[in-house]
Amino acid sequence: MSPTAPTGELRAWIEHHLDPLEEGQSSEGASDFDLGANAFPNEPVELTPAAVLVGLIEREYGFSVLLTRRADTLRRHTGQIALPGGRCDPGETIWQTALREAHEEVGLAPDYVSLAGLSSPYRTGTGFLVTPVVGFIQPGFALQANPAEVADIFETPFGFLMDPANHEQHERQAPTGETRRFYAMTHEDRFIWGATAGMLRALYDRLYGAAVA
């Protein structure tokens, strides 16, 4: 189904292709180094569970995805585009983490989010196993950026992010000297790359891959 199809039909179709919330976090999925020859040369022994919210908002043109630009004062991934999220607290489910982090980072009240399911987990080179939690955000919500974590809040059309023609491949040299390739998506003046682009690409593969019915 086209990512620009009528939102009612598209919503049901997306839900059908996600893993149920009850299944929790899987160890199978995508990673920061899927495009490179040497995957995880210094992989941590134990990965830290984390979650992000892929928040889909219904607009006149179709669904859009809620994204943030990380604060310039953060120690890691300064100024990068991100999905709201973070590491799991003890005793939390994956979806509880995603909702809590979205509330803490952008002020999104959990009552406005209807959870749909889980996308493919994503392993980062910094030692996290991140599960994207897909949810539909109901109209009427209000957002307020937490200045300690978020510099900006914006939306990008779901149709753009799910179009493989917009999935660029870039490479950069890591501080260790290795050349790493990664996905990126440039929309207007926003450069979405790294783990965020990788998770969106993994969602595309899940929804629109050749084997999907």
Secondary structure, DSSP 4 states (H G I P E B T S, - for coil): --TTS-HHHHHHHHHHTSBPGGG---S-SEETTTTSSS--TT--SSPEEEEEEEEEEEETTEEEEEEEEE-TT-SSSTT-EE-SEEEPPTT--HHHHHHHHHHHHH---GGGEEEEEE---EE-TTSEEEEEEEEEEPTT------TTTEEEEEEEEHHHHT-GGG-EEEEEE-TTS-EEEEEEEEETTEEEEHHHHHHHHHHHHHHHSTT--
